[in-house]
Amino acid sequence: MGMIAFYAGLFIGILFGLLLSSLWAFSQGKPKAGALSDPAEGYSQVNLLEP
């Protein structure tokens, strides 16, 4: 019973660690508040498919 609890805790810990690291990585990738990227030059603001 001890081995089952150990491996279950190990598995849950790995999943929890992956979840937290994913959330941290996504939070680091977001642009800062109010910082919008500039639109590409030469492209229409209305129809993005037309140059």
Secondary structure, DSSP 4 states (H G I P E B T S, - for coil): -HHHHHHHHHHHHHHHHHHHHHHHHHHHHSPPTT-PPPPPTT--SS-TT--
